[in-house]
Amino acid sequence: MRIDVFTLVPHAYAWLTEQVPVANVLGTELELRLFNYRETTPLRAGQVDDEPYGGGAGMVLRVDVVAAALDRTYGGSAPGPVIALTPKGRPLTQAVVEEFTAQPSLTLLSARFEGFDERIVEQLATDAVSVGPYVLSNGDLPAMLVLDAVARRLPGALAAGSGEIESFSAELGGGLEYPHYTRPSEFRGWSVPEVLLSGDHARIEAWRRDHVVEIEA
Ligand SMILES: C[S@@+](CC[C@H](N)C(=O)[O-])C[C@H]1O[C@@H](n2cnc3c(N)ncnc32)[C@H](O)[C@@H]1O
């Protein structure tokens, strides 16, 4: 799949592209393109945001700037969902991640300061997503969350068997994964559950199923 991110800080994504799972799928299952609004802005001196109509603090990302960036890139409508990252969007859940992973392409729009001119969300974007009920300083951490969550669902992102049984997965009925332990088996009097040391795979499987935490719908 292809993910296009529109941002003011494309260089900030360098770290993410070096990390597993994104690094494992870049150039094969995932094509990542980073676009800087400043490079296509129709305004002088790289301007991208402006004062809010009606007054008040902060700067707002301009609709003509985002429209120019999308037009230059797609020359029409984008091939897949155009997702504005905003606290006012629908919550990002694993179900939303699966929905995005099934798309051939995604476009992520990041803003900063006071956020988007509302016409970007209403007219240019086709979807709006929030990464949680709190306010971050820009949309780049949210865009990276989407990128990471989607990348780990792509073929080859994770070692075989690592990605199927995880919290929120269908295999666990959407619940939270059972606890994991590793060596030492005893530390400061804290013991690993005996069943996990037994070598009895049927008992281990049963214990794990019993320790999945169901989530209220
Ligand atoms: C400081 S925030 C703007 C907050 C906005 N004035 C409000 O009160 O809803 C700047 C940008 O960060 C991003 N952002 C902040 N929190 C977010 C969240 N919880 N989910 C997704 N994006 C977020 C959005 O792109 C937003 O436009």
The ligand as an SDF file (V2000), in Angstrom:
LIG
                    3D

 27 29  0  0  0  0  0  0  0  0999 V2000
   -2.7950   22.0630   19.2080 C   0  0  0  0  0  0  0  0  0  0  0  0
   -3.7010   20.9930   18.1290 S   0  0  0  0  0  0  0  0  0  0  0  0
   -5.1370   21.9410   17.7800 C   0  0  0  0  0  0  0  0  0  0  0  0
   -6.1990   21.7280   18.7850 C   0  0  0  0  0  0  0  0  0  0  0  0
   -7.5020   22.4440   18.4130 C   0  0  0  0  0  0  0  0  0  0  0  0
   -7.3550   23.8580   18.5270 N   0  0  0  0  0  0  0  0  0  0  0  0
   -8.5890   21.9500   19.3430 C   0  0  0  0  0  0  0  0  0  0  0  0
   -8.7770   22.5360   20.4030 O   0  0  0  0  0  0  0  0  0  0  0  0
   -9.2060   20.9120   19.0110 O   0  0  0  0  0  0  0  0  0  0  0  0
   -2.8050   21.1070   16.6310 C   0  0  0  0  0  0  0  0  0  0  0  0
   -2.9610   19.8990   15.7220 C   0  0  0  0  0  0  0  0  0  0  0  0
   -2.4340   18.7510   16.3600 O   0  0  0  0  0  0  0  0  0  0  0  0
   -3.0990   17.5880   15.8830 C   0  0  0  0  0  0  0  0  0  0  0  0
   -3.6840   16.9030   17.0400 N   0  0  0  0  0  0  0  0  0  0  0  0
   -3.6350   17.3030   18.3230 C   0  0  0  0  0  0  0  0  0  0  0  0
   -4.2390   16.4310   19.1230 N   0  0  0  0  0  0  0  0  0  0  0  0
   -4.6800   15.4230   18.3510 C   0  0  0  0  0  0  0  0  0  0  0  0
   -5.3910   14.2190   18.6050 C   0  0  0  0  0  0  0  0  0  0  0  0
   -5.7800   13.8970   19.8230 N   0  0  0  0  0  0  0  0  0  0  0  0
   -5.6620   13.4030   17.5570 N   0  0  0  0  0  0  0  0  0  0  0  0
   -5.2750   13.7300   16.2970 C   0  0  0  0  0  0  0  0  0  0  0  0
   -4.6160   14.8860   16.0050 N   0  0  0  0  0  0  0  0  0  0  0  0
   -4.3190   15.7150   17.0110 C   0  0  0  0  0  0  0  0  0  0  0  0
   -4.1420   18.0600   14.8870 C   0  0  0  0  0  0  0  0  0  0  0  0
   -3.5880   17.9750   13.5660 O   0  0  0  0  0  0  0  0  0  0  0  0
   -4.3530   19.5010   15.3330 C   0  0  0  0  0  0  0  0  0  0  0  0
   -4.8850   20.2890   14.3060 O   0  0  0  0  0  0  0  0  0  0  0  0
  1  2  1  0
  2  3  1  0
  2 10  1  0
  3  4  1  0
  4  5  1  0
  5  6  1  0
  5  7  1  0
  7  8  2  0
  7  9  1  0
 10 11  1  0
 11 12  1  0
 11 26  1  0
 12 13  1  0
 13 14  1  0
 13 24  1  0
 14 15  1  0
 14 23  1  0
 15 16  2  0
 16 17  1  0
 17 18  1  0
 17 23  2  0
 18 19  1  0
 18 20  2  0
 20 21  1  0
 21 22  2  0
 22 23  1  0
 24 25  1  0
 24 26  1  0
 26 27  1  0
M  CHG  2   2   1   9  -1
M  END
$$$$
